Amino acid sequence: MTNHAIIVAGGSGSRFGSVVPKQFLPLAGRPVLMHSIDRFIKAGASVTIVLPNEQVGLWNELCEQYSFHRLLAVAIGGDSRFQSVKNALATINPEPGDLIAVHDGVRPLVPVEVIENAYSEAAQYGSAIPVVPVTDSIREVAGGHSNAVDRSRFVAVQTPQVFDATILKEAYGVDYDASFTDDASVVEHAGHCVHLIGGDISNIKITHPGDIEIAEILLKRGKPC
């Protein structure tokens, strides 16, 4: 049985306010994406990264610059995250019992323990979706009005999301739908239930400039790996 990992790194950096795609921004002396990859390699996964075609050359240059010579495959991304994952899945030919994780390339601090637990739980239940409690008060906004909702009924979803390889590949054999917000929603659309597991609050997604500073602090504290 092989544990595969698809690490999606298709951001342009526009929302981040940077000319450099955020997955390539420096974090503790090397690009964000390299931290994400190394955590899956440490967990024993066979890694495929997904990049826009126009970023492959830059990635190769960065690998030379940082002497980052890992055994991994590169798939070309599509116009959406859904299509990027679908493209990567087309390059993987799993055996029965194999598992596939899908991870955001800009979540560089995912603990190896979370990765390993996700694979273990997915092997038992067919899927494993890491979540953490919602700690902020939340409100539902609709029709120009808002109302408070019970935050104990909600969780925040993280990656990696891990699935039985056959289930995931079959689920992605459809056209994109606006309801597909993550891989779990694609699998649910195919008629499967998803299994939730504990995530980690340090597994932050680099979305805004301040997130790099937070990630630097967490790394200096030795958290986590």
C-alpha positions, 0 to 999 in steps of 0.5 A: 500500500502506498500513501500518495500526496497531492500538494496543490500550489497554484496561487498567483500571489495577487490576494497576498499583494506580492509579485511572487506567488505566496508558495514561493515566498521565503519562510525561515530561509527557504520557500513556503512550499518546500516546508510543506513537501518535506513534512509529507516526505518525512511522513513517508508519502509519495509526493506530486506537486501541482503548479501552473505551467508558467511557474514550473521554470521558477520552481526548478530554479528555486530547487537548484538555488536551495539544493532541494532535490527531492524525489517527487512528481510535478503535475500541471495545474488547471484553471481552478483548484478542482481542475488542478487536483483532477489533473494530478489524479490523472497522473497517479495509478494507485493499487487497491488500498492506496490512499491519496492526501490532498494538501494546500501547498501554503500550509507549511506547518502541518504537523507530521503527526497530523499527516500520519494520523490522517492516513491511518484514519483514512485506511480505516474509514475511507477518508479523514478530514482534519478540523479544529473548533471555531473559536470566534463568534460567527454570524450568518449574513443573508438578505442584508441582515445577520444573526448569531449562530451557535459556533459549537455546531461548526468546525474549521476544515484544514488539509491534508484531506485523505481518501481511499484512492479509488473513492477519490479518483471516481469522485473527481470523474465529474465536471466542476460544480460551485458546491465543491469548496474542497475535496471532501465536498467532491467526495460527498457529492459522489455519495460518500460520507466523510470522517472528521479527525482532529487537526492542529491550530498551528496548521495555518494557511498562508493567506495574508502577509501577516501569516508569514510572520506568524509562521516564522514565530511558530517555527522558531518555537520549534512547532511543529514537525 
